[in-house]
Amino acid sequence: MTPPAWLRRFAVASLTLLVVLLPVSVAARGITAAPTPAELHRLARATAVPPVQGSEVARQFLVAGVAGLPLPTAPGAEAPFVQRARLMQLLAIAGVSVGVYLAMLLARGRLHALLACAALALLPAVHSRGYELRPEGAAALFVALGLVLTTCFAADAARTRRPGARRRWWSLAGLSSCACLANALAVAALPTTGECLLVPGGVLLLGTLQLALRARRAARRHGWLGIPIRAINGRLLPWTATSLLMPAVALWSLSQAVAGPAEAVLPSLGGSLVQEAGGTFPLLLMGFGAGVGLLRVGLRLGRRGRLGPDLALFVFAAAFVAGLWRADGEDGLPAAAALAALAGEGLAGLLVLAQGLLSVRRGRTARLDRLVGPPS
């Protein structure tokens, strides 16, 4: 008996919610752990009167769970206070997981999104130190929000043929402004997360190179007057404006939210790239996912020439992985969304390979049965 449609939809929604909340559940295991000296130092600085120099965005994030109350000095009162403050860190992990799911859902599909959320729960920055209150939580939350808004902007900018051109430009302007603000808040919370500012420029660079090749082929066939200048400008103009606006908004947010030098916002200590990725095998899986993503994005960009959300997601992952490799010793939580996206892509690629090998094996078995004949 086939279950009704509403029951199937409810089952799919429940399974999706469980997988999306898996990173939060994994990180919440250590919420009752003893407060670390680094957490006590951060809370003491964040609740000091007058406030010390640093990022106001990170300070508000650290004290939001305790409503800005001062750090208690009574014996035994520090642990409950820190546990309340850690709720904001778990909220940040939940936001990163939801952001990874929405971005992967828009760029690749539901299966890739679920695999990426499952991979996010296995990263050491989440399952080992996900409960620890640190400024990387605020930065990771705004980075994930900026990723979702950037992929939405890319999906909207790729739709070039639809009615209501004026309404489309207003929609693009709103999405671009929101993406710039989210990434600017991430940089204001932690100035070392500037890789998110490179995404629009990377998409613009790749799109310009690809459209230049297409324009060259058009010029050979129809002459220089046959180059579709208006179509090229329509595809590049949104990304040009965003790549110029995002650093300006980030600079303004730094001037408004950071008191004193940017070095006053000290990042947490993490590990090497292998440690932040979870080991050698997950790192190889992410490398395989990067290769699959590069092949898919290159083929789609070469055939259609559209700067879609899959290209924006790939540039985002490439920027943060390159930054994580360079900044050895820093916490990998802001780059967790990029690593999870690559791992989800790699897992999906392995599933496709396994399905292909199984199909080939079944085909060979069927051909062998036809040659040998039915058993006597």
N, C-alpha and C positions, 0 to 999 in steps of 0.2 A: 504494500500500500504506500503510495507516494504521499509524503507529508504536505500539508497546505503551504501556499506561498508565504503567508505571513510567518509561519513557524520557521521556514528556511531563512527568511530575512532576519528574524530575531536571533537565530543561531549564528548567522554570519556576523551580525552586529555584536553579539556577546563575545564571540571569539576575537573579533577585531579589538574590542575594548580591553580584553584580557592581555593581548599581546602588546598593545600600546602602553598599558600600565605596568608591564613587566619590569622595565627599568626602575620605576619608582618602588615597586615591591622589593626588588633586589637591593636597592640603595637603602631602604628603610630598615633593613635588618640590623644595622649598626647605630640606629638613632639613640639607643640607650647606652652606648659605649661611654667610657669616661671621657670628659673633656680633655682635649689636647692642649698643650701650652700655646700653640699657635692660635687656636680658637679663642682662648682666654685673652691673648694679647690683642687680637683683632677686635673683640667685643669691648675691651677696655679702651682702645683707641676710638672706636665708633661711638661709645657712650660718654666720652670725656666732655667736660664742660670747662672752657669753650672747646669746640671741635678742633682736632689737630688737622694739619695739612693732609690732603688726599682727595680722593674722588667722592663727591657728594652722592653720586649714584650708587657706588659701592657701599657707602656708609648707610644710606637709607635701606639698602637691601639687607645688610647685616643686622640692623636693629628693628626691621619691620615685624619680625615674629614676636618680639618682646615689647613692642609699642614704645621703643626708645627709652625704656627704663634703664637705670644704671646697673652695672654689674655688681651683684651682691658680694659682700665680704664675709658674711657669716659662714661658719663651717658647715659644709653639706648643702649649702644653698646654690652653689655654682652649677652642679650637675643638672637639676631641673631647669635652671635658667638657660643653660646651653641647649638642652633638649628642645625647649620651646623655640629658641632661635633657629635650630636646625630645620624647623618646618619650612622655612623659606627656601632652604637648599633643596629639600624634596620637591617643593613646588617648582623650582627651577628645572630639576631633572624631568618632572612631568611635562613642563613646557617644551623642553628639548625633544622629548619623545614624540609629543604631538606635532611639533614642527617638522621632525624628520618624516613622520608618517604622511603629513599633508604634502610636503615637497616631493617625496617619492611617489605618492599617489598621483600627483599632477604630472610629473615628468615621466614615470615609468609604468605605474599600475599598482593594483592592490597587493599582489603577491610580493613585488619588490619592496613595497612599503612595510609589509609585515615582517619580511626577512631583515630589513634594516633596523626595525625596532627591536627585534630579537637579538641582533648583533650588538646594538647599543647597550643592552643589559650585560653583555659579556666583557665590555671594555673595562680595564682596571680603574679608569677615572670614575666609573659609575659603580661597579660592584665592589671595589675595594675602598674607595674614598668618597663614594657618592653622598654619604650622610654628612661629611665634614663641612662645616660652614666656612666658606672662603669666597673671596671676591670673584673668582672664576665662575661662580654660579650665576651671578647677574649678567656677566658678559656672555656666557653660553646661552642664557635665555633670550637675550636680545639678538644674538647671532642667529639663533633658530628662527626667531620672528622675522628678521631681515631676510633669511633664506626663503621663507614661505612667501613673503611679499615680492621678492625678486622673481621667483618662479611664476607667481601670478602675473606680474608685470610682463615677463617674457611670453607667457601664453596669450596675453591680451595684445601685445605688440606684434605677435606672429599672425594675427588675424587681420590681414590687410584688405580683404574684400568683404565688406559688410556695410549695410546702410547706417546712416547716422554718423558721418565722419566727425562732426563737432563733438558729439557725445563720446565718441571713442577717444579723442584727444583729451577731453576732461577726465575720462577714466584713467588713461595712461598718466596724466599729470598727478592725479591723486595717489595712484599706486607707487609712482616714482618718489613722491614726497614722503609717503609712509615708509618705504624701504630705506630711503636716505636717513630718516629720523631714527629708525630702529638700529641701523648699523652705527649711526653716530652715538647712540646711547651705549652700544656695546663698547665702542672705543673709549667713551667717557668713563665707563665702569672699569675698564682695564685697557690702558693704551697699547699693550702688546698684542691686542687682537685686531691689528690694522689690516689683516689679510682680507677681511670682508669688504674693504673699500676697493679692492682690485677686481672684483667680479664684473661690474659693468664695463670697465676698461678692457678686461680680457675678452668678454663677449664681443665688444666693439672691434677689437683688433682682429679676431678670427673672422668675424662677419665681413670686415672690410677686405681682408685678403681673399676670401671666397668670392665676394661680389666683384672684386677687381678682376678675377679670372673669368667670371661670367661676362663681365663687360668687355673684356678683351675678345672673347669668342663672338660676342654680338657685333663688335666693331669689324671683325674679319668678315662676317657674313653680310652685314647691312651697312657698313661704313660707320664713321664716328657719329654721324647724325642719328643713327639707329640705336644708340645706347639708351636704355630706359633710365634716364637720370631721375625722373620723378619716382619711379618704383624703388630705386636704390636709396634715395633720400628718405622715402617713407619707412624703409626698414632700418636705416642707420640713425635717423634723427632721434628717436626715443632713447637709444642707448648712448648717443653722444651727449644729450642733455643730462642723463642720469650720471654718466661717468664724470661730468664736470661739476654737477651739483653735490654729489655725495661727499667728496673731500672737503668742500666748502662747509657743508653742514656739520661734518665731523670736527673741523677746526673750530667752528663756533661753539659746539657742545663742549669741547675741551676747555675753551676759554671761560665758559660759564660754570662748568661742573667740577673742574679740578682746581683746587686751591693750592698754590705753590707749584713746584716743578712736577712734571709727569712721573719722575722717578720716585715721588712720594707714595705712589700706589704700587706697593710691592707685590708681585705675583707669588703664588705658592710654589713650592718645590715639587716637581714631578719626577719623571725618569727619562730614559732614552726613548727613541721612537719605537724600538721593539717592545719595551716595557709598556708604553702607553697604548700600543696596539694589542697587547695581550700575549705576545710571544711570536715565535717565528712562523708557525703555521697560520695564525690569523693575518700576519703581515703578508705572507704569500697569497692568502685568499684575497686580501685587499689589492695586491698587485694584479692578480688575475681579474678582479673586478674593474680595476683601472684600465686594463687592456681591452676588456669587453666594452666598457663604456666609450673608450677612445674609438674603437672600430665602429660602434653603432652611431655615435655622434658624427664621426667623419663621413660615413656613408649617407646619413640623412642630410647633413649639411651640403654634401657634394651634389646630391640629387635634387633637393628642393631649394636650398639656399635660404632657409628660414631659420631665424635665430630664436629657437623655441626654448621651453623650460628645461629640456634635457641638456642642452648646451650650457645654460646658466648653472645647472646643478653640477655638471662636470667641471666647469671653471672654478666653482666654489670649492669643490673637493680638492682640485689640484692646488689651489692657492693655500689652503690650510695644511695640506700634507707637506707642501714645500716649506711652509713656515714652521711646522712642527719639527721637521728634520733640521732646520737651521737653529731653532731655539731649543737646543738640547738642555734638559734640566728643568723646564717649565711645565706647569700642570697642563695636561692634555684635554681637560674638560671642554674648553672652547672649540677644540677641533674634533670633539666626539661626534658631532653631527656629520662631518665630512667622512670620518673613518667608518661610521655606521653605514653611510650611503654606499661607500665602496665595498664594504663587506656584504651588504645586501645584494649589490650587483654581482659580486662574485658567487654568492650562494645561488642566485637565480641562474647564472651561467652554468654552474655545476649541475643543477637540476635539468637544464636543457640538454647538456651533454649526456647525462645519465639516461634521459628519455630517448635521445637519439641512438645511443648504444643499445638500449633495450629494443628499440624498433628494428635496428639492423639485425640483432640476434633473432628476433621473431621472424623476420623475413628470411634469414638463412635457414631457420628450422622448417619454415613452410616449404621452401624450395627443396630441402632435403627430403621431406615427407613426400613431395610429389615425385621425386626421382626414385625413392625406394619403394613407394607404394604403401598401402595400408597393411598393418600387421596381419599375418595369417592366423 
